[in-house]
């Protein structure tokens, strides 16, 4: 195929309401309000040869409009460029706004563009993205999170867990970190009883314990043979995570809130976790995620990417060590396709690229859109 060029970039801000307000420990400790919507930034990149790549980033609670505004400032730099040169294009976009930093909101805005470029590249090769990168497997172990929030009554959590397992999902994660530790204990005991001793179970404290509480709860949780304890401490408490990982037999997982490769490197170098949980839209896209995955593998860490299963399924499939991918059904209304789960695993689709097509519902939820080039 001859050299192609980018003809246009369409950016869209999409506001997806959630069916019910969601609360985790951050809400119960008064740090955040319940989550009622997810704001997404979509990038659709069209080439002169008529191919299109789709990527997205997102914000839970504040920040979505800012991501969209930032992307509008820099995305025009892609028009006329060769879409195959992804690392070079990423650097160009990064330095266009480097005065406001190379992590956080700025690079999260770039992530949608970067992911769209990778989707386009895989479509040019007529390959699923996992195959373009180099897959180690055609399916990935999967666990459900969306059914285990603290805002859901315990009986509902138990019903959600049973329903997820019946749907072919392999593990269950529930939220903990309630201000009353007795509530956490009751919920963990009840869910373990519901799913049985052999079903993988994880818990997620969403950064709401201090070091003594995390150690106390971690020791109590040892009896349940958890796959991991997630975000027991503040995301930036590297030393606290290292101490906890050393003290407990249960693996420690963290990383989803970090917004750059450099921030993850601190965790890796300190051996502060057993399982790394990067989020491609948060660290700047697939280009940055792949750099981080190489470092994590070199350090011998397990991988369990956060959220956005439509993207992370492909990236997890390309990780050398057997990973996990998080099953969240929140974004289902935005896409025509559905990811398949079977016997505890999520199957990598055989469609080219990410294998996603934006739905009419997604178009209807678009709050604003702009076309650059064309």
N, C-alpha and C positions, 0 to 999 in steps of 0.2 A: 504494500500500500504506500502511496506517495505521501510526502510530508503534508500535513494538514495544518490549518490555522483556526484560531478561535474567532468565530464570527460575532457572537453575542453572549452576554451574561445576563440572565434574569434573576433578580433577587426578590424574595417574597417573605414578608413577615406574617406568620400564621399563628393564630391564637386558638389553642385547643382546650376547650373546657373539660374538666374531669367530671365524671358522673356524680361523684360525691367528694366532699372536701377530705383531704388526706392530712393526717397528723402523725409525726414521728416524735422522738424524744425532744427534738429541738423546739417543737411547739409546746410540749408539756412543761418544759423548763422556762418558757416565756421568751425564748430567743427569736422565734419566728411565728408568723401567723399560719393557720392551716393553708395548705396548697389547694387552690381551686382551678388552676389552669397551667398549661405548659405553653410557653411562647417559643416558636421555632423560627429559625432563619434557614430558608431553602435557597440553594443556588442551582440554577439550571444553565449549564454551559453548552452552547451549540457550536459545532465546528462547521467549516466551509464545506466539508464533505457530507453534512447532514446528520451527523451523529450527535447524541445529546448525553451529557453526564449530569447526574443528580446527586447533590450532597446536602447535608443539613447539620446545623448546630442547634443548641437549645438553651433555654434558661428556665429554671424553676423559681418562681417569684420574680424579683427585680432583675433588670438587665437586658431583657429581650430587645426592647426598642433601641438600646444603645448598641447592641451587636449589629442590628440592621443598619443603623446610621453609619457605623464605622465601615461596614462592608461596602456601602454605597460610595464612600470616599475613595476606596482603593481598587475596587473590582475592575474598573475600566482599564487598568493597566494590563489586563489579560488579553484584551481585544487585539487581534492581529498576531498573537504569539502562537508558537507551536505547542499544542496541549500535551505533547509527550514529554516535554522538559519540566517535569513537575518539581524537582528539587530547586532548579533555577528560578522558576516562577514563584515558588514559595518564598525564597530569599528576597526576591524583588518586592513582593507584597509585604513581607515582614519589615523590611527597611523603609518602606514608604511611610510607615507610621511609628518608627522605632522610638520616637521621642516620648511616646506614651507607654513604652515598655514592650517587652517581648514575651509576655505571659498574660494570663488573665483574660479580660474581656476582649482585648485587641486580637490575640491569637485565636480566641474562640470564634470570633467573626471570620477569621481567615480559614478556620477549619471547614466551614461549609464549602468554600471554594476548593480547598485542597481535596476534600472527599469527592466532590463532583469531578475533579480532574482524574482521580484514580478510577472512578466509575466509568468515565469516558474512555480511558486507556484500556480498561478491561473489555469494554464493548468493541473497541477497534480490533482487539485480538480475538473477539468472539469467545471469551472465556469468563467464567465466574471470577470475581475478584480474588477469591482464595486460590484458585488455580493460577492466576496471573502472578501472584506473590510467590506461590509455591506451597501447596497444601501438604500437611502431614496426615490429614484425616478428612473424611467426607461428612463427619458428624461430630458434635461436641457435647459433652455432658452439660446438662442444663438444670437450673433450679429456679423456682418461682419466688419472687419478692412481693409482687403487687397485692397478694392476698393476705399479707401478714403485718399490716400497719397497726400501730397502737390505737388508732381511731376506730378500728373495727372491734366489736365485741368478741370475746374469746370464742364463743360458739361459732361465730361467723368465720373466724380464723381457722378453726378446726375444719369447718365445711369447705373452705377454700383450699386448704391443704389436701384434703381427700379428693376434691375435684381436679386439682392440678395433677396429682399422681395418676388418676384415671385417664387424663388427657395425654399421658406419656411423658410428663416432666419428671426428672429424676430426683430432685432434691427440693427441700423447703427451707426458706429463710424467713425468720420472723424478726420484728423490731423489738428491741429492749431499750433500756436506758430510762425507764419510767422513774419519776422522783421517788416513788415508793418501791423499793427493791422487792417487796413481797409480791407485787403485781407481776414483775418480771419472772419471779420464780414460779408462780402459779401458771403463767402462760407457757413457759418452757416445758414444765412438767406435763401440762395438758397436751401440747402439740406432740411431744415425744411419745406420749401414750397413744395418740391418735394415729401417727404414721408408723409406729413400730420402731424397734431398736435398730433395724438394718437400713432404714431409709436415711440418706444423708440429710443432716439438719445443720443449719447455720444460724447465728444470731448477729444482729447489727445494732450497736448502741448509738450510732450517729454522733459520735464525739462528745457524749454528754456525761461520761464518768470522769472524775479526777483520778489520780494515780492510786490512792488507797482503795477507792471504790472498785476500780477496774481489777485490782489484784484480788480483792475479796470475792467479787462476782466471778472472776476467772477461775479461782480455785473451786468455788461451788459448782461451776459449770463443767468441770472436768468429768463428772460422773455421767454426762450425757453423750460422750464421744462425739463432740461436734466436729464438723469439717473445718470450721473456723469461727473466731470471734472477730467481728468487723468493726472498725473505727471505735475501739474502746476509749480512745483519748482524742484530744484536739489533734487535727490533722497535721499540725506543724510541730507537735511534741515528739520529735525524733528520738530523743533520749528516753522518754517515758515508754514509747513503743518498744525500744530495744530492751529495756529492763523487763517489760512485761513478756516479751517473746522469750527471753532467757528464763523467766520464772515459771512459765506455764508449759504443759505438754500440748495443750490445744493450740493449733496454729493461729497466728495473728494476721489479719488481712487489713490492708488500708491502701489509700492512694487516690480514691475517686475525686477528692476535693482539690487535688493539686493541679496546677494549671500550666506546667511546663515540664520538659524532660529534666531540667536542672533541679527542680524541686524533688522529683523522684530519685535523682541520683543521691541525694542526701540520705533517703531511706535505705537505698541499696548499699551504699558505702558503710552505713552504720549497722547493717544487718538488723534493721528495726522491724522487719516483718517477714513472714514466711510466704505470704501470698500477696502479690502486687495487683492492684485494681485500677489501672489507668483507664481513662475515658478519652477516646480519640477526639470527640468534639471539644473537650476541655483542654487538652494539651496542645491543640493546634492542628489536628487532622491526622490522616494516615501517615504522612511523611514523618511526622514527629513520633507517632506511636511506634512505627517500625524501628526507629532508633532506640526507643525505650525498651522494646521487646528484645532486641539484641543484648542490651545491657542486663536485663532481667534474666535472660537465659544463661548468660555468662556467669552470673552470680548464683545460678542454681535455684532460682525462685519459681514458684508456681504462679500461674496467671489466671485472673478472673476479671475480665473487663467489666466496667460499670455501665448499666443501662444500654440504650440504643442497640438492641440486639440485631437490628437490621444491618448495622455496620460491623459490630464486634463479632458476629458469628464468623465472618470471613477471616478476620484478624486472628481470632482464637484458633481457627482451623489451621492457620499457618504457623502456630507456635510449636516449637519442638517438643515441649513437655505437655502432657495431657492437661488441658485447661478446663475451665468452666465458663459458661456464658449465662448471663442473667435474663430470665424470661419476664418481660414486662409487656402487658397487652395494651398499655395506655395509647400507644401510637398507631394501633391497628386501623382506626378510622381514616388515617392519612394515606394509606396505600391500598392498591388493588389486590396485592398478593398477601398470603399468609405463610409464615414460616411453619414448617411441619415438625412436630415432636413425636418421637417413637422410642419406646423402651428406655426412657431416661435421657435421651439425646435429642439435640436439635440438628436437623439435616441441612447441610449446605445446599442451597438451591442450585440447579443446573443452568439457570438463566444467566446471560452475560452480565457482567458488572456486579453491582450489589443485588440486582434482581428485583428492584422495586420500581413501581410506577405510581406517580401521584394520583390520588383519587379525586373524584368530583367533590367529595366532602372536603378534601384539603383545599381545593380551589375556593369553595364557598366560605371557608374559615379564614381566607387571606384578608388581612387588615390593610395591607399596602403592598405594592409591587412596583418594581422599576426595571426597565430594559436598557442595558448599556450596550452600545454597538448595534448591530443588526443590519 
